[in-house]
Amino acid sequence: VTDKKGIAIIGYGGFGAFIHKAWDAMENARVVAVCDSDPTRNPGGVAFYDCVTDMLSDRAVDIVSVATPPSSHKDLAIQAMQAGKNVLIEKPLALSERDGELVRQVARDTGRVATVNFVLRYNPIVEMLRDIVAGEVFGKLRRLDLRNYAMQETVPEGHWFWDPRTSGRILLEHGVHFFDLAAMLVGAGVNKAFSLGVERKPGMEDRVFAAVEYNNSVIGTFWHSFTRPRELETTTFHFAFDLGEIDMVGWIPLELRIWGWTDKAGVEKIRSFGSAVELGAEKIEHIRAHSSDLYYDVDYLIDTHITLPDAKLDVYASGLRAIMDDLIAAIESPSHTMRVTLDDALEAVRVAEKATLFAHPTQPAVES
Ligand SMILES: NC(=O)c1ccc[n+]([C@@H]2O[C@H](COP(=O)([O-])OP(=O)(O)OC[C@H]3O[C@@H](n4cnc5c(N)ncnc54)[C@H](O)[C@@H]3O)[C@@H](O)[C@H]2O)c1
């Protein structure tokens, strides 16, 4: 028990309580403290602080999870690292590229481990998609299109989410998850980014669209709206390749819908996902397929769905444990590279900021 890493959560709102539960089921870590400026948030059962400085002097704390609203992430992460703690920062890393660079500089100067909670990178469905893209199972990736129709219930009028100074607006507050996922899959930096946004009422921009051109000529489009009834919330991330298409379904993805032409190596790649995965491969007559300026030799049509059997919240919680495990591995072994680095987190902020400033040039996402 004593060699478990001690976690402190700063910001015990909806998400703070969820991560507490997820991490309490870990063998190598446990939540030892909670810090919230609002004393009514004290969950009981662990040390509670309403002052960050007091919490940072608690020697039982090895890792600080910064789970406050976005505008405070930069300062709290810096303060925690300067007090000798490792940090798992909620997304976004910061509200501007410049602020994100400051966090990265302090991580370098203090030698603390720091990362951002891009939990989607630890999802098994995302891992399969990453293998399909990297293995060019359906040829080259050309386009991706996110359709995120989120519920409005969790962000009622007056919530900090609608205040650009606190949240940075939707692309910084929420879009970063998907900019990060796209960057990982596309494997190239961003050349151009712009956005459009419309308001439900003055000061409440609840629908945004962003378009991004990557340095390898992939084009990505991203839609987010926070308008749906809870029951009708849907998220679909569409990927188009030279020889097929994949839809990844769910904000916490639980399903891949796969369709396209491939070769034997492509079939083997999908087979490697395990016997629980329905291969859905049909042998076809050999084709020398021409797409764009490329030729592919294909022998199979794949038409299948891969679904995770687990419930959404279980997949979410195991992703949270996986990123914490990854962070602990990096604390214990300096040569360990985390799946999400601060460079990744900074790139997501850079793209979100660039796109946001296109629609709001006179209103920078945030002044630091
Ligand atoms: N990675 C994910 O999947 C995911 C999901 C949901 C939310 N989040 C992120 O978690 C963060 C918190 O979101 P939430 O929905 O829980 O917000 P919330 O408003 O429900 O909770 C925030 C809490 O932080 C406290 N707080 C604010 N400033 C503080 C400070 N300076 N010091 C101490 N306490 C402070 C507030 O009193 C409140 O209890 C946001 O950055 C959000 O983007 C991440």
The ligand as a MOL file (V3000), in Angstrom:
LIG
                    3D

  0  0  0     0  0            999 V3000
M  V30 BEGIN CTAB
M  V30 COUNTS 44 48 0 0 0
M  V30 BEGIN ATOM
M  V30 1 N -10.6220 14.6080 -20.3450 0
M  V30 2 C -11.9440 14.5340 -20.3210 0
M  V30 3 O -12.5080 13.5830 -20.8550 0
M  V30 4 C -12.7720 15.6080 -19.6200 0
M  V30 5 C -14.1420 15.4580 -19.4380 0
M  V30 6 C -14.8550 16.4510 -18.7530 0
M  V30 7 C -14.1940 17.5830 -18.2950 0
M  V30 8 N -12.8520 17.7050 -18.5200 0 CHG=1
M  V30 9 C -12.1130 18.9110 -18.0520 0
M  V30 10 O -12.0960 18.9520 -16.6310 0
M  V30 11 C -12.0290 20.3000 -16.2030 0
M  V30 12 C -13.1200 20.5590 -15.1680 0
M  V30 13 O -14.3910 20.3710 -15.7560 0
M  V30 14 P -15.6950 20.1190 -14.8560 0
M  V30 15 O -16.7970 19.8500 -15.8210 0
M  V30 16 O -15.4160 19.1420 -13.7930 0 CHG=-1
M  V30 17 O -15.9110 21.5700 -14.2000 0
M  V30 18 P -16.7640 21.9440 -12.8760 0
M  V30 19 O -17.1630 23.3650 -13.0200 0
M  V30 20 O -17.8250 20.9130 -12.6560 0
M  V30 21 O -15.7020 21.8060 -11.6920 0
M  V30 22 C -14.5980 22.6540 -11.5430 0
M  V30 23 C -14.2240 22.6990 -10.0550 0
M  V30 24 O -12.9910 23.4310 -9.9240 0
M  V30 25 C -13.0840 24.2790 -8.7790 0
M  V30 26 N -12.0950 25.3520 -8.9870 0
M  V30 27 C -12.1250 26.3240 -9.9140 0
M  V30 28 N -11.0070 27.0750 -9.8690 0
M  V30 29 C -10.2560 26.5620 -8.8490 0
M  V30 30 C -8.9790 26.8940 -8.3170 0
M  V30 31 N -8.2570 27.9000 -8.8290 0
M  V30 32 N -8.5100 26.1430 -7.2830 0
M  V30 33 C -9.2270 25.1280 -6.7750 0
M  V30 34 N -10.4410 24.7820 -7.2500 0
M  V30 35 C -10.9500 25.4760 -8.2870 0
M  V30 36 C -14.5360 24.7080 -8.7350 0
M  V30 37 O -14.9280 25.1180 -7.4440 0
M  V30 38 C -15.2500 23.4240 -9.1690 0
M  V30 39 O -15.5760 22.5950 -8.0750 0
M  V30 40 C -12.1330 21.1630 -17.4610 0
M  V30 41 O -10.8450 21.5530 -17.8950 0
M  V30 42 C -12.7120 20.2230 -18.4940 0
M  V30 43 O -12.3170 20.5260 -19.8070 0
M  V30 44 C -12.1470 16.7340 -19.1520 0
M  V30 END ATOM
M  V30 BEGIN BOND
M  V30 1 1 1 2
M  V30 2 2 2 3
M  V30 3 1 2 4
M  V30 4 1 4 5
M  V30 5 2 4 44
M  V30 6 2 5 6
M  V30 7 1 6 7
M  V30 8 2 7 8
M  V30 9 1 8 9
M  V30 10 1 8 44
M  V30 11 1 9 10
M  V30 12 1 9 42
M  V30 13 1 10 11
M  V30 14 1 11 12
M  V30 15 1 11 40
M  V30 16 1 12 13
M  V30 17 1 13 14
M  V30 18 2 14 15
M  V30 19 1 14 16
M  V30 20 1 14 17
M  V30 21 1 17 18
M  V30 22 2 18 19
M  V30 23 1 18 20
M  V30 24 1 18 21
M  V30 25 1 21 22
M  V30 26 1 22 23
M  V30 27 1 23 24
M  V30 28 1 23 38
M  V30 29 1 24 25
M  V30 30 1 25 26
M  V30 31 1 25 36
M  V30 32 1 26 27
M  V30 33 1 26 35
M  V30 34 2 27 28
M  V30 35 1 28 29
M  V30 36 1 29 30
M  V30 37 2 29 35
M  V30 38 1 30 31
M  V30 39 2 30 32
M  V30 40 1 32 33
M  V30 41 2 33 34
M  V30 42 1 34 35
M  V30 43 1 36 37
M  V30 44 1 36 38
M  V30 45 1 38 39
M  V30 46 1 40 41
M  V30 47 1 40 42
M  V30 48 1 42 43
M  V30 END BOND
M  V30 END CTAB
M  END
